[in-house]
């Protein structure tokens, strides 16, 4: 599971994952609420994490974008 987190984090350019939480969720043969005697058929492992901005990278890239947009002849408006 940790390897998948690292692989996914490599695809994120401006963000990082924090507070990673993996919980085993049991599944049963029948639909509905399981009875105490029902056996678990399989587990799934949903991953919960917070996506946070990488404050070290964003200002550098924002500066480069604004330099590029400043040299063009069109006007751009940002909502940030």
C-alpha positions in Angstrom: 0.0 0.0 0.0 2.8 2.4 0.8 4.3 1.8 -2.6 1.0 2.9 -4.3 1.0 6.1 -2.2 4.6 6.9 -3.4 3.7 6.2 -7.0 0.6 8.4 -6.8 2.5 11.2 -5.1 5.1 11.3 -7.9 2.3 12.3 -10.3 1.3 15.3 -8.1 3.3 18.4 -9.2 1.9 21.0 -6.8 0.4 18.9 -4.0 1.2 16.2 -1.4 -0.7 13.6 0.5 -1.0 14.0 4.3 -2.8 12.1 7.0 -2.8 8.8 5.1 -5.3 6.3 6.6 -6.0 2.7 5.3 -8.8 0.8 6.9 -9.8 -2.8 6.2 -13.5 -3.0 5.3 -15.1 -6.5 5.4 -17.6 -7.7 2.8 -20.1 -10.5 3.2 -21.9 -13.0 0.8 -25.4 -11.5 1.3 -26.6 -7.9 1.0 -27.8 -6.0 4.0 -26.8 -6.1 7.6 -24.6 -9.1 8.4 -25.7 -11.6 11.0 -23.2 -12.6 13.7 -22.9 -16.1 12.1 -22.1 -14.7 8.6 -18.6 -15.2 7.4 -16.5 -12.5 5.8 -16.0 -13.2 2.1 -13.3 -10.6 1.3 -11.9 -7.3 2.4 -11.4 -4.0 0.6 -8.9 -1.4 1.7 -10.1 2.2 1.0 -7.4 4.8 1.3 -8.3 8.1 2.9 -5.9 11.0 2.7 -5.8 14.8 2.7 -4.5 16.6 -0.4 -2.5 19.7 0.6 -0.7 22.3 -1.5 3.1 22.2 -1.6 3.9 25.7 -0.4 7.6 25.5 -1.5 6.8 24.9 -5.2 3.6 26.9 -5.9 5.0 30.5 -5.6 7.9 29.6 -8.0 5.5 28.3 -10.6 3.0 31.1 -10.1 5.8 33.7 -10.7 6.8 31.9 -14.0 3.1 31.9 -15.2 2.6 35.5 -14.4 5.8 36.4 -16.2 4.6 34.5 -19.3 1.1 36.1 -19.1 2.6 39.5 -18.6 4.5 39.3 -21.8 1.4 38.3 -23.9 -1.0 40.9 -25.3 -4.2 39.5 -23.7 -5.5 40.3 -20.2 -6.0 37.4 -17.7 -7.9 37.5 -14.4 -7.1 35.2 -11.5 -9.4 34.4 -8.7 -6.9 33.8 -5.9 
